[in-house]
Amino acid sequence: MGITQLSRRCYRELSGQQQRVLPARALCATKKLLLLDEPVAGLDPKVTSDMYALIQKLNRDDDITIIRISRDLNAAVKYASHILHMDHESLFFGTAKECQKSEAGRIFSNAEGRS
């Protein structure tokens, strides 16, 4: 995961590297599933891109199922194979491509275009 240089450092001292360490800590407990709640919240664009690349690598190369909670539907469509979208008005489950064509996806895209 590219973080071996951090192995002897205290977690509280890692600052921007904490979110890279958290998946590694979770993988110590399991090799099949990661549940990530807003894993890129508060990260700058470069670190966000690196984190998404790491998540994709874990899923693709290490065959780890990733369940990611996110409010960013654009990133979900870009990086996820399947999406469960829930809000107080709608529910959708399907592939990322199907999500883009769904009512929830269209509403979200229209809302994003207005901002």
Phi and psi in radians as a Rosetta constraint file:
Dihedral C 1 N 2 CA 2 C 2 CIRCULARHARMONIC 1.327 0.35
Dihedral N 2 CA 2 C 2 N 3 CIRCULARHARMONIC 0.482 0.35
Dihedral C 2 N 3 CA 3 C 3 CIRCULARHARMONIC -2.243 0.35
Dihedral N 3 CA 3 C 3 N 4 CIRCULARHARMONIC 0.272 0.35
Dihedral C 3 N 4 CA 4 C 4 CIRCULARHARMONIC -1.030 0.35
Dihedral N 4 CA 4 C 4 N 5 CIRCULARHARMONIC -0.509 0.35
Dihedral C 4 N 5 CA 5 C 5 CIRCULARHARMONIC -1.158 0.35
Dihedral N 5 CA 5 C 5 N 6 CIRCULARHARMONIC -0.222 0.35
Dihedral C 5 N 6 CA 6 C 6 CIRCULARHARMONIC -1.677 0.35
Dihedral N 6 CA 6 C 6 N 7 CIRCULARHARMONIC -0.025 0.35
Dihedral C 6 N 7 CA 7 C 7 CIRCULARHARMONIC -1.049 0.35
Dihedral N 7 CA 7 C 7 N 8 CIRCULARHARMONIC -0.502 0.35
Dihedral C 7 N 8 CA 8 C 8 CIRCULARHARMONIC -1.759 0.35
Dihedral N 8 CA 8 C 8 N 9 CIRCULARHARMONIC 0.047 0.35
Dihedral C 8 N 9 CA 9 C 9 CIRCULARHARMONIC -1.639 0.35
Dihedral N 9 CA 9 C 9 N 10 CIRCULARHARMONIC 2.611 0.35
Dihedral C 9 N 10 CA 10 C 10 CIRCULARHARMONIC -1.239 0.35
Dihedral N 10 CA 10 C 10 N 11 CIRCULARHARMONIC 2.370 0.35
Dihedral C 10 N 11 CA 11 C 11 CIRCULARHARMONIC -0.955 0.35
Dihedral N 11 CA 11 C 11 N 12 CIRCULARHARMONIC -0.733 0.35
Dihedral C 11 N 12 CA 12 C 12 CIRCULARHARMONIC -1.117 0.35
Dihedral N 12 CA 12 C 12 N 13 CIRCULARHARMONIC -0.361 0.35
Dihedral C 12 N 13 CA 13 C 13 CIRCULARHARMONIC -1.592 0.35
Dihedral N 13 CA 13 C 13 N 14 CIRCULARHARMONIC -0.012 0.35
Dihedral C 13 N 14 CA 14 C 14 CIRCULARHARMONIC -1.423 0.35
Dihedral N 14 CA 14 C 14 N 15 CIRCULARHARMONIC -0.368 0.35
Dihedral C 14 N 15 CA 15 C 15 CIRCULARHARMONIC 0.928 0.35
Dihedral N 15 CA 15 C 15 N 16 CIRCULARHARMONIC -1.960 0.35
Dihedral C 15 N 16 CA 16 C 16 CIRCULARHARMONIC -1.155 0.35
Dihedral N 16 CA 16 C 16 N 17 CIRCULARHARMONIC -0.248 0.35
Dihedral C 16 N 17 CA 17 C 17 CIRCULARHARMONIC -1.574 0.35
Dihedral N 17 CA 17 C 17 N 18 CIRCULARHARMONIC -0.124 0.35
Dihedral C 17 N 18 CA 18 C 18 CIRCULARHARMONIC -0.983 0.35
Dihedral N 18 CA 18 C 18 N 19 CIRCULARHARMONIC -0.752 0.35
Dihedral C 18 N 19 CA 19 C 19 CIRCULARHARMONIC -1.244 0.35
Dihedral N 19 CA 19 C 19 N 20 CIRCULARHARMONIC -0.301 0.35
Dihedral C 19 N 20 CA 20 C 20 CIRCULARHARMONIC -1.402 0.35
Dihedral N 20 CA 20 C 20 N 21 CIRCULARHARMONIC -0.518 0.35
Dihedral C 20 N 21 CA 21 C 21 CIRCULARHARMONIC -1.355 0.35
Dihedral N 21 CA 21 C 21 N 22 CIRCULARHARMONIC -0.589 0.35
Dihedral C 21 N 22 CA 22 C 22 CIRCULARHARMONIC -1.004 0.35
Dihedral N 22 CA 22 C 22 N 23 CIRCULARHARMONIC -0.809 0.35
Dihedral C 22 N 23 CA 23 C 23 CIRCULARHARMONIC -1.080 0.35
Dihedral N 23 CA 23 C 23 N 24 CIRCULARHARMONIC -0.628 0.35
Dihedral C 23 N 24 CA 24 C 24 CIRCULARHARMONIC -1.115 0.35
Dihedral N 24 CA 24 C 24 N 25 CIRCULARHARMONIC -0.727 0.35
Dihedral C 24 N 25 CA 25 C 25 CIRCULARHARMONIC -1.094 0.35
Dihedral N 25 CA 25 C 25 N 26 CIRCULARHARMONIC -0.733 0.35
Dihedral C 25 N 26 CA 26 C 26 CIRCULARHARMONIC -1.137 0.35
Dihedral N 26 CA 26 C 26 N 27 CIRCULARHARMONIC -0.644 0.35
Dihedral C 26 N 27 CA 27 C 27 CIRCULARHARMONIC -1.179 0.35
Dihedral N 27 CA 27 C 27 N 28 CIRCULARHARMONIC -0.332 0.35
Dihedral C 27 N 28 CA 28 C 28 CIRCULARHARMONIC -1.158 0.35
Dihedral N 28 CA 28 C 28 N 29 CIRCULARHARMONIC -0.469 0.35
Dihedral C 28 N 29 CA 29 C 29 CIRCULARHARMONIC -1.611 0.35
Dihedral N 29 CA 29 C 29 N 30 CIRCULARHARMONIC -0.439 0.35
Dihedral C 29 N 30 CA 30 C 30 CIRCULARHARMONIC -2.633 0.35
Dihedral N 30 CA 30 C 30 N 31 CIRCULARHARMONIC 2.710 0.35
Dihedral C 30 N 31 CA 31 C 31 CIRCULARHARMONIC -2.096 0.35
Dihedral N 31 CA 31 C 31 N 32 CIRCULARHARMONIC 0.174 0.35
Dihedral C 31 N 32 CA 32 C 32 CIRCULARHARMONIC -2.058 0.35
Dihedral N 32 CA 32 C 32 N 33 CIRCULARHARMONIC -0.507 0.35
Dihedral C 32 N 33 CA 33 C 33 CIRCULARHARMONIC -2.571 0.35
Dihedral N 33 CA 33 C 33 N 34 CIRCULARHARMONIC 2.355 0.35
Dihedral C 33 N 34 CA 34 C 34 CIRCULARHARMONIC -2.159 0.35
Dihedral N 34 CA 34 C 34 N 35 CIRCULARHARMONIC 2.304 0.35
Dihedral C 34 N 35 CA 35 C 35 CIRCULARHARMONIC -1.920 0.35
Dihedral N 35 CA 35 C 35 N 36 CIRCULARHARMONIC 1.991 0.35
Dihedral C 35 N 36 CA 36 C 36 CIRCULARHARMONIC -2.024 0.35
Dihedral N 36 CA 36 C 36 N 37 CIRCULARHARMONIC 2.134 0.35
Dihedral C 36 N 37 CA 37 C 37 CIRCULARHARMONIC -1.780 0.35
Dihedral N 37 CA 37 C 37 N 38 CIRCULARHARMONIC 1.886 0.35
Dihedral C 37 N 38 CA 38 C 38 CIRCULARHARMONIC 0.863 0.35
Dihedral N 38 CA 38 C 38 N 39 CIRCULARHARMONIC 1.036 0.35
Dihedral C 38 N 39 CA 39 C 39 CIRCULARHARMONIC -1.169 0.35
Dihedral N 39 CA 39 C 39 N 40 CIRCULARHARMONIC -0.260 0.35
Dihedral C 39 N 40 CA 40 C 40 CIRCULARHARMONIC -1.962 0.35
Dihedral N 40 CA 40 C 40 N 41 CIRCULARHARMONIC 0.158 0.35
Dihedral C 40 N 41 CA 41 C 41 CIRCULARHARMONIC -1.028 0.35
Dihedral N 41 CA 41 C 41 N 42 CIRCULARHARMONIC 2.220 0.35
Dihedral C 41 N 42 CA 42 C 42 CIRCULARHARMONIC 1.411 0.35
Dihedral N 42 CA 42 C 42 N 43 CIRCULARHARMONIC 0.094 0.35
Dihedral C 42 N 43 CA 43 C 43 CIRCULARHARMONIC -1.617 0.35
Dihedral N 43 CA 43 C 43 N 44 CIRCULARHARMONIC 2.621 0.35
Dihedral C 43 N 44 CA 44 C 44 CIRCULARHARMONIC -1.278 0.35
Dihedral N 44 CA 44 C 44 N 45 CIRCULARHARMONIC 2.878 0.35
Dihedral C 44 N 45 CA 45 C 45 CIRCULARHARMONIC -0.981 0.35
Dihedral N 45 CA 45 C 45 N 46 CIRCULARHARMONIC -0.685 0.35
Dihedral C 45 N 46 CA 46 C 46 CIRCULARHARMONIC -1.151 0.35
Dihedral N 46 CA 46 C 46 N 47 CIRCULARHARMONIC -0.810 0.35
Dihedral C 46 N 47 CA 47 C 47 CIRCULARHARMONIC -1.195 0.35
Dihedral N 47 CA 47 C 47 N 48 CIRCULARHARMONIC -0.605 0.35
Dihedral C 47 N 48 CA 48 C 48 CIRCULARHARMONIC -1.064 0.35
Dihedral N 48 CA 48 C 48 N 49 CIRCULARHARMONIC -0.821 0.35
Dihedral C 48 N 49 CA 49 C 49 CIRCULARHARMONIC -1.055 0.35
Dihedral N 49 CA 49 C 49 N 50 CIRCULARHARMONIC -0.761 0.35
Dihedral C 49 N 50 CA 50 C 50 CIRCULARHARMONIC -1.088 0.35
Dihedral N 50 CA 50 C 50 N 51 CIRCULARHARMONIC -0.711 0.35
Dihedral C 50 N 51 CA 51 C 51 CIRCULARHARMONIC -1.145 0.35
Dihedral N 51 CA 51 C 51 N 52 CIRCULARHARMONIC -0.778 0.35
Dihedral C 51 N 52 CA 52 C 52 CIRCULARHARMONIC -1.085 0.35
Dihedral N 52 CA 52 C 52 N 53 CIRCULARHARMONIC -0.676 0.35
Dihedral C 52 N 53 CA 53 C 53 CIRCULARHARMONIC -1.102 0.35
Dihedral N 53 CA 53 C 53 N 54 CIRCULARHARMONIC -0.723 0.35
Dihedral C 53 N 54 CA 54 C 54 CIRCULARHARMONIC -1.097 0.35
Dihedral N 54 CA 54 C 54 N 55 CIRCULARHARMONIC -0.781 0.35
Dihedral C 54 N 55 CA 55 C 55 CIRCULARHARMONIC -1.076 0.35
Dihedral N 55 CA 55 C 55 N 56 CIRCULARHARMONIC -0.765 0.35
Dihedral C 55 N 56 CA 56 C 56 CIRCULARHARMONIC -1.083 0.35
Dihedral N 56 CA 56 C 56 N 57 CIRCULARHARMONIC -0.729 0.35
Dihedral C 56 N 57 CA 57 C 57 CIRCULARHARMONIC -1.091 0.35
Dihedral N 57 CA 57 C 57 N 58 CIRCULARHARMONIC -0.774 0.35
Dihedral C 57 N 58 CA 58 C 58 CIRCULARHARMONIC -1.056 0.35
Dihedral N 58 CA 58 C 58 N 59 CIRCULARHARMONIC -0.722 0.35
Dihedral C 58 N 59 CA 59 C 59 CIRCULARHARMONIC -1.197 0.35
Dihedral N 59 CA 59 C 59 N 60 CIRCULARHARMONIC -0.881 0.35
Dihedral C 59 N 60 CA 60 C 60 CIRCULARHARMONIC -1.297 0.35
Dihedral N 60 CA 60 C 60 N 61 CIRCULARHARMONIC -0.902 0.35
Dihedral C 60 N 61 CA 61 C 61 CIRCULARHARMONIC -1.496 0.35
Dihedral N 61 CA 61 C 61 N 62 CIRCULARHARMONIC -0.570 0.35
Dihedral C 61 N 62 CA 62 C 62 CIRCULARHARMONIC -1.833 0.35
Dihedral N 62 CA 62 C 62 N 63 CIRCULARHARMONIC 0.053 0.35
Dihedral C 62 N 63 CA 63 C 63 CIRCULARHARMONIC 0.960 0.35
Dihedral N 63 CA 63 C 63 N 64 CIRCULARHARMONIC 0.756 0.35
Dihedral C 63 N 64 CA 64 C 64 CIRCULARHARMONIC -1.774 0.35
Dihedral N 64 CA 64 C 64 N 65 CIRCULARHARMONIC 2.241 0.35
Dihedral C 64 N 65 CA 65 C 65 CIRCULARHARMONIC -1.282 0.35
Dihedral N 65 CA 65 C 65 N 66 CIRCULARHARMONIC 2.276 0.35
Dihedral C 65 N 66 CA 66 C 66 CIRCULARHARMONIC -2.021 0.35
Dihedral N 66 CA 66 C 66 N 67 CIRCULARHARMONIC 2.161 0.35
Dihedral C 66 N 67 CA 67 C 67 CIRCULARHARMONIC -1.955 0.35
Dihedral N 67 CA 67 C 67 N 68 CIRCULARHARMONIC 2.040 0.35
Dihedral C 67 N 68 CA 68 C 68 CIRCULARHARMONIC -2.082 0.35
Dihedral N 68 CA 68 C 68 N 69 CIRCULARHARMONIC 2.186 0.35
Dihedral C 68 N 69 CA 69 C 69 CIRCULARHARMONIC -1.592 0.35
Dihedral N 69 CA 69 C 69 N 70 CIRCULARHARMONIC 2.247 0.35
Dihedral C 69 N 70 CA 70 C 70 CIRCULARHARMONIC -2.677 0.35
Dihedral N 70 CA 70 C 70 N 71 CIRCULARHARMONIC 2.586 0.35
Dihedral C 70 N 71 CA 71 C 71 CIRCULARHARMONIC -1.675 0.35
Dihedral N 71 CA 71 C 71 N 72 CIRCULARHARMONIC -0.033 0.35
Dihedral C 71 N 72 CA 72 C 72 CIRCULARHARMONIC -1.705 0.35
Dihedral N 72 CA 72 C 72 N 73 CIRCULARHARMONIC 1.578 0.35
Dihedral C 72 N 73 CA 73 C 73 CIRCULARHARMONIC -1.130 0.35
Dihedral N 73 CA 73 C 73 N 74 CIRCULARHARMONIC -0.575 0.35
Dihedral C 73 N 74 CA 74 C 74 CIRCULARHARMONIC -1.058 0.35
Dihedral N 74 CA 74 C 74 N 75 CIRCULARHARMONIC -0.787 0.35
Dihedral C 74 N 75 CA 75 C 75 CIRCULARHARMONIC -1.178 0.35
Dihedral N 75 CA 75 C 75 N 76 CIRCULARHARMONIC -0.659 0.35
Dihedral C 75 N 76 CA 76 C 76 CIRCULARHARMONIC -1.063 0.35
Dihedral N 76 CA 76 C 76 N 77 CIRCULARHARMONIC -0.808 0.35
Dihedral C 76 N 77 CA 77 C 77 CIRCULARHARMONIC -1.105 0.35
Dihedral N 77 CA 77 C 77 N 78 CIRCULARHARMONIC -0.649 0.35
Dihedral C 77 N 78 CA 78 C 78 CIRCULARHARMONIC -1.251 0.35
Dihedral N 78 CA 78 C 78 N 79 CIRCULARHARMONIC -0.697 0.35
Dihedral C 78 N 79 CA 79 C 79 CIRCULARHARMONIC -1.891 0.35
Dihedral N 79 CA 79 C 79 N 80 CIRCULARHARMONIC -0.246 0.35
Dihedral C 79 N 80 CA 80 C 80 CIRCULARHARMONIC -1.765 0.35
Dihedral N 80 CA 80 C 80 N 81 CIRCULARHARMONIC 2.652 0.35
Dihedral C 80 N 81 CA 81 C 81 CIRCULARHARMONIC -1.482 0.35
Dihedral N 81 CA 81 C 81 N 82 CIRCULARHARMONIC -0.650 0.35
Dihedral C 81 N 82 CA 82 C 82 CIRCULARHARMONIC -2.309 0.35
Dihedral N 82 CA 82 C 82 N 83 CIRCULARHARMONIC 2.656 0.35
Dihedral C 82 N 83 CA 83 C 83 CIRCULARHARMONIC -2.321 0.35
Dihedral N 83 CA 83 C 83 N 84 CIRCULARHARMONIC 2.334 0.35
Dihedral C 83 N 84 CA 84 C 84 CIRCULARHARMONIC -1.942 0.35
Dihedral N 84 CA 84 C 84 N 85 CIRCULARHARMONIC 1.983 0.35
Dihedral C 84 N 85 CA 85 C 85 CIRCULARHARMONIC -1.988 0.35
Dihedral N 85 CA 85 C 85 N 86 CIRCULARHARMONIC 2.179 0.35
Dihedral C 85 N 86 CA 86 C 86 CIRCULARHARMONIC -2.293 0.35
Dihedral N 86 CA 86 C 86 N 87 CIRCULARHARMONIC 2.375 0.35
Dihedral C 86 N 87 CA 87 C 87 CIRCULARHARMONIC -2.564 0.35
Dihedral N 87 CA 87 C 87 N 88 CIRCULARHARMONIC -3.068 0.35
Dihedral C 87 N 88 CA 88 C 88 CIRCULARHARMONIC -1.231 0.35
Dihedral N 88 CA 88 C 88 N 89 CIRCULARHARMONIC -0.198 0.35
Dihedral C 88 N 89 CA 89 C 89 CIRCULARHARMONIC -1.956 0.35
Dihedral N 89 CA 89 C 89 N 90 CIRCULARHARMONIC -0.368 0.35
Dihedral C 89 N 90 CA 90 C 90 CIRCULARHARMONIC -2.593 0.35
Dihedral N 90 CA 90 C 90 N 91 CIRCULARHARMONIC 2.847 0.35
Dihedral C 90 N 91 CA 91 C 91 CIRCULARHARMONIC -2.446 0.35
Dihedral N 91 CA 91 C 91 N 92 CIRCULARHARMONIC 2.308 0.35
Dihedral C 91 N 92 CA 92 C 92 CIRCULARHARMONIC -2.429 0.35
Dihedral N 92 CA 92 C 92 N 93 CIRCULARHARMONIC 2.434 0.35
Dihedral C 92 N 93 CA 93 C 93 CIRCULARHARMONIC -2.450 0.35
Dihedral N 93 CA 93 C 93 N 94 CIRCULARHARMONIC 2.247 0.35
Dihedral C 93 N 94 CA 94 C 94 CIRCULARHARMONIC 3.039 0.35
Dihedral N 94 CA 94 C 94 N 95 CIRCULARHARMONIC -2.910 0.35
Dihedral C 94 N 95 CA 95 C 95 CIRCULARHARMONIC -1.268 0.35
Dihedral N 95 CA 95 C 95 N 96 CIRCULARHARMONIC 2.873 0.35
Dihedral C 95 N 96 CA 96 C 96 CIRCULARHARMONIC -1.055 0.35
Dihedral N 96 CA 96 C 96 N 97 CIRCULARHARMONIC -0.711 0.35
Dihedral C 96 N 97 CA 97 C 97 CIRCULARHARMONIC -1.115 0.35
Dihedral N 97 CA 97 C 97 N 98 CIRCULARHARMONIC -0.737 0.35
Dihedral C 97 N 98 CA 98 C 98 CIRCULARHARMONIC -1.115 0.35
Dihedral N 98 CA 98 C 98 N 99 CIRCULARHARMONIC -0.623 0.35
Dihedral C 98 N 99 CA 99 C 99 CIRCULARHARMONIC -1.089 0.35
Dihedral N 99 CA 99 C 99 N 100 CIRCULARHARMONIC -0.730 0.35
Dihedral C 99 N 100 CA 100 C 100 CIRCULARHARMONIC -1.050 0.35
Dihedral N 100 CA 100 C 100 N 101 CIRCULARHARMONIC -0.543 0.35
Dihedral C 100 N 101 CA 101 C 101 CIRCULARHARMONIC -1.585 0.35
Dihedral N 101 CA 101 C 101 N 102 CIRCULARHARMONIC -0.166 0.35
Dihedral C 101 N 102 CA 102 C 102 CIRCULARHARMONIC -1.356 0.35
Dihedral N 102 CA 102 C 102 N 103 CIRCULARHARMONIC 2.891 0.35
Dihedral C 102 N 103 CA 103 C 103 CIRCULARHARMONIC -1.035 0.35
Dihedral N 103 CA 103 C 103 N 104 CIRCULARHARMONIC -0.778 0.35
Dihedral C 103 N 104 CA 104 C 104 CIRCULARHARMONIC -1.055 0.35
Dihedral N 104 CA 104 C 104 N 105 CIRCULARHARMONIC -0.746 0.35
Dihedral C 104 N 105 CA 105 C 105 CIRCULARHARMONIC -1.140 0.35
Dihedral N 105 CA 105 C 105 N 106 CIRCULARHARMONIC -0.720 0.35
Dihedral C 105 N 106 CA 106 C 106 CIRCULARHARMONIC -1.159 0.35
Dihedral N 106 CA 106 C 106 N 107 CIRCULARHARMONIC -0.768 0.35
Dihedral C 106 N 107 CA 107 C 107 CIRCULARHARMONIC -1.051 0.35
Dihedral N 107 CA 107 C 107 N 108 CIRCULARHARMONIC -0.786 0.35
Dihedral C 107 N 108 CA 108 C 108 CIRCULARHARMONIC -1.119 0.35
Dihedral N 108 CA 108 C 108 N 109 CIRCULARHARMONIC -0.778 0.35
Dihedral C 108 N 109 CA 109 C 109 CIRCULARHARMONIC -1.065 0.35
Dihedral N 109 CA 109 C 109 N 110 CIRCULARHARMONIC -0.723 0.35
Dihedral C 109 N 110 CA 110 C 110 CIRCULARHARMONIC -1.141 0.35
Dihedral N 110 CA 110 C 110 N 111 CIRCULARHARMONIC -0.708 0.35
Dihedral C 110 N 111 CA 111 C 111 CIRCULARHARMONIC -1.130 0.35
Dihedral N 111 CA 111 C 111 N 112 CIRCULARHARMONIC -0.696 0.35
Dihedral C 111 N 112 CA 112 C 112 CIRCULARHARMONIC -1.131 0.35
Dihedral N 112 CA 112 C 112 N 113 CIRCULARHARMONIC -0.676 0.35
Dihedral C 112 N 113 CA 113 C 113 CIRCULARHARMONIC -1.171 0.35
Dihedral N 113 CA 113 C 113 N 114 CIRCULARHARMONIC -0.441 0.35
Dihedral C 113 N 114 CA 114 C 114 CIRCULARHARMONIC -1.438 0.35
Dihedral N 114 CA 114 C 114 N 115 CIRCULARHARMONIC -0.302 0.35
